[in-house]
Structures are given as C-alpha cells and as structure tokens.
Amino acid sequence: MVFNVLDFEKPLAELEANIAELKRISEAEGVDRSKEIAELEE
C-alpha cells in the first residue's frame, strides 16, 4: 500500500521507515536492538 506523504510529514515517515528496517534487521540477525528501537520510538 502506498501513502502520499506531505512535506511536513517526511521526517516522521523516514523515522518510521528506519524503525521498521531496524526491527527487520534485528529479527533477521537475531540481535537484540530493543533499546535502540525504544529510543527512536520516543
């Protein structure tokens, strides 16, 4: 599903994408990155 992102929403959308990617990599590698993810989600 593709969403249109407004200019002022781009930093938040990029942050959410980075969090999702970090979660994916963490699960794939079996490495606990929960601390880093929690810090980004704050």
C-alpha positions as CSV (number, residue, x, y, z in Angstrom):
1,M,0.0,0.0,0.0
2,V,1.4,3.4,-1.0
3,F,0.6,6.5,1.0
4,N,1.1,10.1,-0.1
5,V,3.3,11.9,2.4
6,L,3.1,15.6,2.8
7,D,6.3,17.6,3.1
8,F,6.0,18.3,6.8
9,E,5.4,14.6,7.4
10,K,8.5,13.4,5.6
11,P,10.9,13.4,8.6
12,L,8.4,11.3,10.6
13,A,7.8,8.9,7.7
14,E,11.6,8.5,7.3
15,L,11.9,7.8,11.1
16,E,9.1,5.2,11.0
17,A,10.8,3.5,8.0
18,N,14.1,3.5,9.8
19,I,12.5,1.9,12.9
20,A,10.8,-0.7,10.7
21,E,14.1,-1.5,9.0
22,L,15.9,-1.8,12.3
23,K,13.3,-4.2,13.6
24,R,13.5,-6.3,10.4
25,I,17.3,-6.4,10.6
26,S,17.2,-7.2,14.3
27,E,14.9,-10.1,13.8
28,A,16.9,-11.4,10.8
29,E,20.2,-11.3,12.6
30,G,18.8,-12.4,15.9
31,V,20.4,-9.4,17.6
32,D,18.5,-7.6,20.4
33,R,18.1,-4.0,19.3
34,S,15.1,-3.2,21.5
35,K,17.0,-0.4,23.4
36,E,17.8,1.4,20.1
37,I,14.3,0.9,18.8
38,A,12.8,2.2,22.0
39,E,14.9,5.3,21.9
40,L,13.8,6.0,18.3
41,E,10.2,5.5,19.2
42,E,10.3,8.1,22.0
